[in-house]
Amino acid sequence: MKKADMPTARLGLTTAVVDNRIYAIGGYARANAEGLSTTEEFNPRKNEWITRAPMPTNRRWMASSVVDEKIYVFGGYKNFGQPGLTAVEAYDPEKDIWEIKKDMPIARLGPATCAVDGIIYLFGGGSVVPHTINTVEAYDPETDTWERKKDMPTARYMAAACEINGKIYVIGGSIGGGNASNKVEEFDPTMDAWKEKAPMPTARFGFQAVVLNGEIYAIGGGSGRDPVSAIENYDPDKDLWTRLPDLPDPRVGPGVSAVKGRIYIIGGAVSGISNGHPGVKTVEEFIPGNIILHTQKQ
């Protein structure tokens, strides 16, 4: 079953799920293009896209997490060479409105975020490309307040973060410029402590990861100046990675979200920076149990 193209071609976006609908937010059209404020909603059941209220701050390479059916968007930056942002904004899909929240204490682009028990944790990022940070901060949406946590062992930006059984796994990222990492570090919010885990087989940044059935799926990304097509699965109980069939096309900077046992890979760029890095509208549906990709391209 093919899926409808996203209305706006882009990479460096963030996606989030509320009520089985996927929200594609921000990003940029191609290399050296300004960040976007675009918000579009995808209904997988109806295979339809609609345009929603734009985000107050146009930006790219930001991160998002969901708490109580609201989407919180953190950081990012306007364009290459510009510094990271402190902006935090919350989107209410039911009301189709955005609300400005308390700024992050530290400006950052390309952070990774993950929510556990109503608290959103922010990992790493960069003050400006290629300068990485290892700062970890916790945001409480209920009180709109921030708290500093123990630094991440490896400073990096454009990593991915996923939660399983109360533990957060921070995966991959860039350790500066086009230098990709395969590091996996587990954060325990209760103990405020870190452990190193088995490295991801493919070093990469600018990818996304999602959880299905207690396992993590890391999809796409970039290494050096080129996108990669790798899909890899991590079982935290076994601390084991497994390589799965590749994406039909390499993809850097996609949005990736899971709804009802299916993973949706949205947008991104299929060519490297030397070719202008144009974003695409492509939507692909990945069914892990069947190892099938259904594709509809521009």
GIZIFEN-V346193 format. One record per run of one state. SS is the DSSP state (alpha for helix, beta for strand, coil for the rest). FROM is the first residue (numbers start at 1). TO is the last residue. If there is no record, write none. Layout:
ss,from,to
SS,FROM,TO
SS,FROM,TO
//
This chain:
ss,from,to
coil,1,9
beta,10,11
coil,12,13
beta,14,18
coil,19,20
beta,21,25
coil,26,27
beta,28,28
coil,29,35
beta,36,36
coil,37,38
beta,39,43
coil,44,47
beta,48,51
coil,52,58
beta,59,60
coil,61,62
beta,63,67
coil,68,69
beta,70,74
coil,75,76
beta,77,77
coil,78,84
beta,85,85
coil,86,87
beta,88,92
coil,93,96
beta,97,100
coil,101,107
beta,108,109
coil,110,111
beta,112,116
coil,117,118
beta,119,128
coil,129,130
beta,131,140
coil,141,144
beta,145,149
coil,150,156
beta,157,157
coil,158,159
beta,160,164
coil,165,166
beta,167,171
coil,172,173
beta,174,174
coil,175,179
beta,180,180
coil,181,183
beta,184,188
coil,189,192
beta,193,196
coil,197,204
beta,205,205
coil,206,207
beta,208,212
coil,213,214
beta,215,219
coil,220,221
beta,222,223
coil,224,225
beta,226,227
coil,228,230
beta,231,235
coil,236,239
beta,240,244
coil,245,251
beta,252,252
coil,253,254
beta,255,259
coil,260,261
beta,262,266
coil,267,268
beta,269,269
coil,270,272
alpha,273,275
coil,276,278
beta,279,280
coil,281,282
beta,283,287
coil,288,291
beta,292,296
coil,297,298
//
